[in-house]
């Protein structure tokens, strides 16, 4: 399988995207078709703002459907092996060398990465540096502020 096109997703994210796709293909398409029908009934399409808006909404919806279908077609569900080394699906607690504060992150596929939720991609500089490491390992990775050195406190 081509790893460039593989999308790693948690089971929850896969289910969420599947539900969104179903909604877009059924309810959303129907709503837009009704808006287009109503807009057509208003007459002259060349100066019909409702028709133009409905067409733009239709294009955006079809684009989103295409994106979700693409993600799902290349999706691999993350099945975290409960081991001692960091892998996709791991929750890792790290501490910057020389500091007391600890930070906990979940390692996810790039489609789910979200710093506000403390989910980092396995392809990000930190995520890539963490992969296959174990508790107590020290690792470094490059950032715009220079090389950073951290210690792994826990792997779940």
C-alpha positions as CSV (number, residue, x, y, z in Angstrom):
1,X,0.0,0.0,0.0
2,X,1.3,3.5,-0.9
3,X,2.0,5.1,2.5
4,X,1.8,8.6,0.8
5,X,-1.9,8.2,0.3
6,X,-2.7,6.2,3.5
7,X,-4.8,8.1,6.0
8,X,-4.5,6.8,9.5
9,X,-7.7,7.3,11.5
10,X,-8.9,6.3,14.9
11,X,-12.1,4.1,14.9
12,X,-14.0,7.1,16.2
13,X,-12.8,9.5,13.5
14,X,-13.5,6.8,10.8
15,X,-17.1,6.5,12.1
16,X,-17.5,10.3,12.3
17,X,-16.4,10.7,8.7
18,X,-18.7,7.8,7.6
19,X,-21.7,9.5,9.3
20,X,-20.8,12.9,7.8
21,X,-20.5,11.4,4.3
22,X,-23.9,9.6,4.7
23,X,-25.5,12.9,5.8
24,X,-24.0,14.8,2.9
25,X,-25.0,12.3,0.3
26,X,-28.6,12.1,1.5
27,X,-30.1,14.9,3.6
28,X,-27.7,17.7,2.4
29,X,-27.9,16.9,-1.3
30,X,-31.8,16.8,-1.0
31,X,-31.8,20.2,0.8
32,X,-29.6,21.7,-1.9
33,X,-31.7,20.3,-4.7
34,X,-34.8,21.8,-3.1
35,X,-33.0,25.2,-2.8
36,X,-32.0,25.0,-6.5
37,X,-35.6,24.1,-7.5
38,X,-37.0,27.0,-5.5
39,X,-34.4,29.4,-7.0
40,X,-35.2,28.2,-10.5
41,X,-38.8,28.9,-9.9
42,X,-38.0,32.6,-9.3
43,X,-37.2,33.1,-13.0
44,X,-34.2,34.7,-14.6
45,X,-31.2,32.7,-13.5
46,X,-28.6,35.2,-14.7
47,X,-29.4,37.7,-11.9
48,X,-30.7,35.2,-9.4
49,X,-28.7,35.4,-6.1
50,X,-30.5,32.5,-4.5
51,X,-29.7,30.3,-7.5
52,X,-26.0,31.3,-7.5
53,X,-25.8,30.7,-3.7
54,X,-27.4,27.3,-4.0
55,X,-25.0,26.4,-6.9
56,X,-22.0,27.4,-4.7
57,X,-23.4,25.4,-1.8
58,X,-23.8,22.4,-4.1
59,X,-20.2,22.7,-5.4
60,X,-18.9,23.0,-1.8
61,X,-20.9,20.0,-0.7
62,X,-19.8,17.8,-3.6
63,X,-16.2,18.9,-3.0
64,X,-16.5,17.9,0.7
65,X,-18.1,14.5,-0.3
66,X,-15.1,13.9,-2.7
67,X,-12.6,14.7,0.1
68,X,-14.3,12.4,2.6
69,X,-14.6,9.6,0.1
70,X,-10.9,10.0,-0.7
71,X,-9.9,9.9,3.0
72,X,-12.1,6.9,3.7
73,X,-10.9,5.0,0.6
74,X,-7.3,5.3,1.8
75,X,-8.1,4.9,5.6
76,X,-6.4,2.5,7.9
77,X,-7.8,2.2,11.3
78,X,-5.3,2.7,14.0
79,X,-5.1,-0.4,16.1
80,X,-2.8,0.5,18.9
81,X,-0.7,-2.4,20.0
82,X,-0.5,-2.2,23.7
83,X,3.3,-2.3,23.8
84,X,5.9,-0.4,25.6
85,X,7.1,1.6,22.5
86,X,5.4,4.6,21.0
87,X,3.2,3.9,17.9
88,X,0.1,5.3,16.3
89,X,-2.6,5.5,18.9
90,X,-0.2,5.8,21.8
91,X,-0.7,8.4,24.5
92,X,2.7,9.7,25.5
93,X,3.8,11.9,28.5
94,X,7.0,13.8,27.9
95,X,9.1,16.3,29.8
96,X,11.6,18.8,28.3
97,X,15.0,18.0,29.7
98,X,15.8,20.5,32.5
99,X,12.2,21.4,33.1
100,X,9.5,20.0,35.5
101,X,6.4,20.5,33.5
102,X,5.0,17.4,31.7
103,X,3.0,17.3,28.5
104,X,0.8,14.5,27.3
105,X,-0.1,13.9,23.7
106,X,-1.9,11.3,21.6
107,X,-0.1,10.1,18.5
108,X,-2.6,10.1,15.6
109,X,-2.7,10.2,11.8
110,X,-2.2,13.6,10.1
111,X,-6.0,13.8,9.3
112,X,-6.8,14.0,13.1
113,X,-3.9,16.1,14.3
114,X,-5.2,18.9,16.5
115,X,-3.0,20.7,19.1
116,X,-6.0,22.0,21.1
117,X,-7.0,18.4,21.7
118,X,-3.3,17.5,22.3
119,X,-3.3,15.1,19.3
120,X,-0.1,15.2,17.2
121,X,0.6,13.6,13.9
122,X,3.0,10.7,13.6
123,X,4.5,12.7,10.7
124,X,5.1,15.9,12.6
125,X,8.7,16.6,13.8
126,X,7.9,15.6,17.4
127,X,5.6,12.7,16.4
128,X,8.2,11.3,14.1
129,X,10.9,11.6,16.8
130,X,8.7,9.8,19.3
131,X,7.9,6.8,17.1
132,X,9.3,3.5,18.4
133,X,10.8,5.1,21.5
134,X,10.2,3.7,25.0
135,X,9.6,5.0,28.5
136,X,12.8,6.8,29.8
137,X,14.2,7.3,26.3
138,X,15.5,10.8,25.6
139,X,14.8,12.1,22.1
140,X,15.5,15.3,20.1
141,X,13.7,17.0,17.2
142,X,14.1,20.2,15.3
143,X,11.8,23.2,15.7
144,X,12.0,26.8,14.3
145,X,13.6,27.7,17.7
146,X,16.3,25.0,17.3
147,X,16.7,21.5,18.5
148,X,14.6,20.4,21.4
149,X,15.5,17.6,23.9
150,X,12.7,15.7,25.7
151,X,12.4,12.6,27.9
152,X,9.6,10.1,27.7
153,X,7.9,9.8,31.1
154,X,5.1,7.3,30.2
155,X,3.7,5.4,27.2
156,X,0.1,4.1,27.2
